[in-house]
Amino acid sequence: MRRTGGSPLSRRINERVQEIKPSGIRKFFELVIGRRDVISLGVGEPDFQVPWNIRESMIYSLEKGWSSYTSNWGLKELREGIADYYKKFGVDVSYENVLITTGVSEGLDLALRALINPGDVVLIPEPCYVAYKPLTFLAYGEPVSIPTTPNFDINYDVLNRYSKFDPKILIINYPNNPTGVTYDKKTLEEIADFVFENDLIVISDEIYAELTYRGKHLSIASLNGMEDRTVILNGFSKAYAMTGFRIGYAIASDEIIQAMTKIHQYCMLCAPITSQIGALEALKLREEELDRIRAEYMRRRNFFVKRIGKVLEVRKPDGAFYAFPCIKDTGLSSEEFAERLLIEKGVAVVPGNAFGECGEGYVRCAYALEMERLKVAVERIVDFVESVKSK
């Protein structure tokens, strides 16, 4: 007998889950997946092949039958390698302060859940990566958006206006997704001053550290006194093109990393062993190879900014592989621009408002695309903008 009646199942779903919106990035990804007629500048995924030595190490591990769980913390050799690797960014920690995660996204979720009590305020400069606010909200924190300067930057004065909210956590991401902005030592010192004055913890998303074009990346955790106040998040997706392997890591003080590991051991157990072996091999990649990849992204960036700059205002990114052109003078909203560009010209970009309200009037374009196809996409964008402006 079929039973009927009762309350709608939607009422059984967590109210906070019902309230958050689906990712604006994934929406456009789903629209273009499998379509060969569309050139996608939407998803932040490198077009480089994973270096052969990394793939070979993973294949060999499978041939050897290495398919077991690892420690909840991850392979000791990998944690030791990451601790040693981060010395290049000014941070000197023990492997015991490193936790291997299933991508940086899990690391962010773990950090927020480990640190937030209900109602704690988390400051989030915008435009920002789409996961920061929803994951804060799901951890029962209160996300407070901080609009950045016209150059998409933050400084002490910008941050200090928000001390009245009695914040507990500040999330920073540099080089930034979606703007490509990065922070020099002076800016990091100003952020650190604000952190100390307000007794904050910083979650520093440094996934694009290797893709810094303006000088060398410096971790905020390297500044005097910041080591115990910083949760570093990083991984192998962007610089090593290992997006689908879902391998990331967190570096933090004993207390914080242990709290994160408690959650990790119940929800994920451990990151995939095959991916961990690949990550261990990635750490052996020569600096010259990373320089080559970085130089190619700079070449694409320079082309994109120069050509698009003829029709749209666009700031030259300091790092990552995104540009964030302003489309306000087209008279279209970010979503209208992205939808029409996709329909009329077969080019996918992400509406700027997916990255926060102050991203309205912009679109994110990922130039992680081989040059010939990038040239075609850019000319289609130029044609579209010129046709819109002429009407």
Secondary structure as the mmCIF struct_conf table of DSSP 4:
data_model
#
loop_
_struct_conf.conf_type_id
_struct_conf.id
_struct_conf.beg_label_comp_id
_struct_conf.beg_label_asym_id
_struct_conf.beg_label_seq_id
_struct_conf.end_label_comp_id
_struct_conf.end_label_asym_id
_struct_conf.end_label_seq_id
BEND BEND1 GLY A 6 SER A 7
HELX_RH_3T_P HELX_RH_3T_P1 LEU A 9 ARG A 12
BEND BEND2 ILE A 13 ILE A 13
HELX_RH_AL_P HELX_RH_AL_P1 GLU A 15 GLU A 19
BEND BEND3 ILE A 20 ILE A 20
HELX_LH_PP_P HELX_LH_PP_P1 LYS A 21 SER A 23
HELX_RH_AL_P HELX_RH_AL_P2 GLY A 24 VAL A 32
TURN_TY1_P TURN_TY1_P1 ILE A 33 GLY A 34
TURN_TY1_P TURN_TY1_P2 ARG A 36 ASP A 37
STRN STRN1 ILE A 39 SER A 40
BEND BEND4 VAL A 43 VAL A 43
BEND BEND5 PHE A 48 PHE A 48
HELX_LH_PP_P HELX_LH_PP_P2 GLN A 49 PRO A 51
HELX_RH_AL_P HELX_RH_AL_P3 TRP A 52 GLU A 63
TURN_TY1_P TURN_TY1_P3 LYS A 64 GLY A 65
BEND BEND6 SER A 68 SER A 68
TURN_TY1_P TURN_TY1_P4 ASN A 72 TRP A 73
HELX_RH_AL_P HELX_RH_AL_P4 LYS A 76 TYR A 85
HELX_RH_3T_P HELX_RH_3T_P2 TYR A 86 PHE A 89
TURN_TY1_P TURN_TY1_P5 GLY A 90 GLY A 90
HELX_RH_3T_P HELX_RH_3T_P3 TYR A 95 ASN A 97
STRN STRN2 VAL A 98 THR A 101
BEND BEND7 THR A 102 THR A 102
HELX_RH_AL_P HELX_RH_AL_P5 GLY A 103 LEU A 115
HELX_LH_PP_P HELX_LH_PP_P3 ILE A 116 ASN A 117
TURN_TY1_P TURN_TY1_P6 PRO A 118 GLY A 119
STRN STRN3 VAL A 121 GLU A 126
BEND BEND8 PRO A 127 PRO A 127
TURN_TY1_P TURN_TY1_P7 VAL A 130 ALA A 131
HELX_RH_AL_P HELX_RH_AL_P6 TYR A 132 LEU A 138
TURN_TY1_P TURN_TY1_P8 ALA A 139 TYR A 140
STRN STRN4 GLU A 142 PRO A 147
TURN_TY1_P TURN_TY1_P9 PRO A 150 ASN A 151
BEND BEND9 PHE A 152 PHE A 152
HELX_RH_AL_P HELX_RH_AL_P7 TYR A 156 ASN A 160
TURN_TY1_P TURN_TY1_P10 ARG A 161 TYR A 162
HELX_RH_3T_P HELX_RH_3T_P4 SER A 163 PHE A 165
BEND BEND10 LYS A 168 LYS A 168
STRN STRN5 ILE A 169 ASN A 173
BEND BEND11 TYR A 174 PRO A 175
TURN_TY1_P TURN_TY1_P11 ASN A 177 THR A 179
HELX_RH_AL_P HELX_RH_AL_P8 LYS A 185 GLU A 197
TURN_TY1_P TURN_TY1_P12 ASN A 198 ASP A 199
STRN STRN6 ILE A 201 ASP A 205
TURN_TY1_P TURN_TY1_P13 ILE A 207 TYR A 208
HELX_RH_3T_P HELX_RH_3T_P5 ALA A 209 LEU A 211
STRN STRN7 THR A 212 THR A 212
BEND BEND12 ARG A 214 GLY A 215
HELX_RH_3T_P HELX_RH_3T_P6 ILE A 220 SER A 222
BEND BEND13 LEU A 223 LEU A 223
TURN_TY1_P TURN_TY1_P14 ASN A 224 MET A 226
HELX_RH_3T_P HELX_RH_3T_P7 GLU A 227 ARG A 229
STRN STRN8 THR A 230 GLY A 235
BEND BEND14 PHE A 236 PHE A 236
TURN_TY1_P TURN_TY1_P15 SER A 237 TYR A 240
HELX_RH_3T_P HELX_RH_3T_P8 THR A 243 PHE A 245
STRN STRN9 GLY A 248 ILE A 251
HELX_RH_AL_P HELX_RH_AL_P9 ASP A 254 CYS A 267
TURN_TY1_P TURN_TY1_P16 MET A 268 MET A 268
BEND BEND15 LEU A 269 CYS A 270
HELX_RH_AL_P HELX_RH_AL_P10 ILE A 273 ALA A 282
TURN_TY1_P TURN_TY1_P17 LEU A 283 LYS A 284
BEND BEND16 LEU A 285 LEU A 285
HELX_RH_AL_P HELX_RH_AL_P11 GLU A 287 ILE A 308
TURN_TY1_P TURN_TY1_P18 GLY A 309 VAL A 311
BEND BEND17 LEU A 312 LEU A 312
STRN STRN10 GLU A 313 GLU A 313
HELX_LH_PP_P HELX_LH_PP_P4 ARG A 315 PRO A 317
BEND BEND18 ASP A 318 ASP A 318
STRN STRN11 GLY A 319 GLY A 319
TURN_TY1_P TURN_TY1_P19 ALA A 320 PHE A 321
STRN STRN12 TYR A 322 ALA A 323
STRN STRN13 CYS A 326 CYS A 326
HELX_RH_3T_P HELX_RH_3T_P9 LYS A 328 THR A 330
TURN_TY1_P TURN_TY1_P20 GLY A 331 GLY A 331
HELX_RH_AL_P HELX_RH_AL_P12 SER A 334 LYS A 345
STRN STRN14 VAL A 347 ALA A 348
STRN STRN15 VAL A 350 PRO A 351
HELX_RH_3T_P HELX_RH_3T_P10 GLY A 352 PHE A 355
HELX_RH_3T_P HELX_RH_3T_P11 GLU A 357 GLY A 359
TURN_TY1_P TURN_TY1_P21 GLU A 360 GLY A 361
STRN STRN16 TYR A 362 TYR A 362
STRN STRN17 VAL A 363 ALA A 366
BEND BEND19 LEU A 369 LEU A 369
HELX_RH_AL_P HELX_RH_AL_P13 MET A 371 LYS A 389
TURN_TY1_P TURN_TY1_P22 SER A 390 SER A 390
#
